Amino acid sequence: MGESKGMVIHILLAKFKDEITEEQIEELKKAYANLVNLIEPMKTFQWGKNVSIENLHEGYTHVFQSTFESKQGMVEYIEHPAHAKFSDMFLPSLEKIIVVDYEPTVINFDEPTLINSDEPKSKDSDESKSKDSDEPKAKDSDALKSKNSDEPKLTNSNGSN
């Protein structure tokens, strides 16, 4: 795994005050989105409403996500007069807010994973091969063909091939 080349993702969770109307929220979203046109290091903007069924949102109703070219780009964004003007308009409309900035990590799927495994196993592990051959052991859910086509096929636990 490795960090991306400088990109920073800015996540803002918000709960608007009860007295803020949907029309006002719509205007604030448009103004936020327009910052992409005004602040060069800001590359993308997305927003959405909470739709989680897990009930772990702690009252936050909206998510705003922006992408920046670098940490320095975030600094330029924070210090930009357009951001300051927008913040003066946006922040008073919020009951609560959380902001998280992070550098995304790229996952290399060529590396073995530990999901659904009690112990890490290497690709060359002796346990992954049958004792009598160099072929991999069958897993319970695998449908395996016999070496000899006249022999019956092994089936998985639900009886399918």
N, C-alpha and C positions, 0 to 999 in steps of 0.2 A: 504494500500500500504506500501511496505517496501523496503529498499535498499537491494541489493544482498549482499551476504557475502563476501565483500571485492573486488570482481571483478571490474576491470576498463577497459573501452573500449576507445581506442585511435583512433580518426578519423582525417585524414589528407586530406584536399582538396587541389588539386594542379592544376596549369596551367603551362605547360611546355613552355619554350621559343620557338619561332617559328623555330629557327635553329636546335632544337633537333629533330632528326629523329625518326621514329617509331622503328627502330632497336635499337637505344640508349635507348628509353623508355622501350623496351622489356628487355634489359640488366639490367636497373635500377629496374624494377619490380622483376626480378629474384633475384637480390642482396637483395632487401627489403624482399622478401619472405624467403630467406635463413637465415635471422636474427632469425627466429623461431628455427632453428637448433643450433644457436650459443648463444642465450641468454635465459637461463632457464625460467625466469618468463614470457616470451612472449609465450603465449599458442596458438594463432591462427593468421592467416593473410589472408585477402581477399582484392581484389581490383576490381575496375570496372570503366568504362567510363561513363560520364554523358549521360543519355538518356531521361532526363526530357523534357516534352513538355510545361512546365510552364514558361520557359524562365526566371527563377529566379536564375540561376547559377552564374551570375556575372563574366562569363568567365572561371570559374573553369571547367576543362575537366576530371579530374581523381579523384577518391576517393580511399583511402587506409585505411583499418580498421584492427586494431590489438586488441587482448584481452590479458589482463594481470591479474595475480592472485590477485594483490593488488596494493594499492598506492605505497607501498615499492617496489614492482616489477617494477613499472614505474620508480622509482628512479634508480634502478639497471640497467634498460634498457638504460636510458638517460646517465648514467655514464659508461656504458660498452664500451670498446675499439672498438668492432665490430660496435656498433652504431655510434661512433664518426667517424670511417673510412667511413662508409656508408654515413653519413650526409655530409662529406666533398666532396663526389662524387655526391650526390643527389641534395643538395641545390643549387649549382651553375647552375643546369639545369632548375631551376624554375623561371618563371616570377613572380608568386605570390603563396602564401601558407596561409592556415588557419589550425590550429590544435585545436581540442577540445578533452578533456578527461572527461569522466563521469562515475559515478557509476550507473549502470542501476537500475531502480525501477521495482519491481515485482508488477503487478496489480492483486488484488484479485477480481475475477469476481463474487464471492458470494455476494459482497456488491452491493447495488442498484446504478445505474448510473443516471446522470442527463441529458443524451443526449436525445433530443426530448421531453423535459419536461420544462415547465415554472417554476415549483416549485418542490422541492424534496418531494417525497411521501414515507411514510414508508410502509412496507409490511402489517401492521395492520391498515392502514388508513381506517376510516369509508367511505371516498369517494370512495374507491376501491370496495365497496360492494353495492349491490342493497338495496334500502330502505326496500323492502318487504321480503328480504331473506338474508341468510348468504352467498349466492353465489356471485362471482365476477360479476361486471357489464360487459356487452358486450362492446367491442370496435368496432368502425365502420368497421374495416378491418377484424374482426373475423367472421368466419362462425360457428354459434352455432347450436347445435342440440336441439330440443325441449325436455323437460322432458318426454312428452308423445309421443311415436313413431308415433301415428296417426295424430299428429299435424304437420303442415308444418315446415320446417327448416327456420331459419332466414338466410339471405344471406348477403354478404358484398356488398359494393357499386357498384361493377361491375356485380352483379347478379349471381356470381358463388357461389357454396356451399362450 
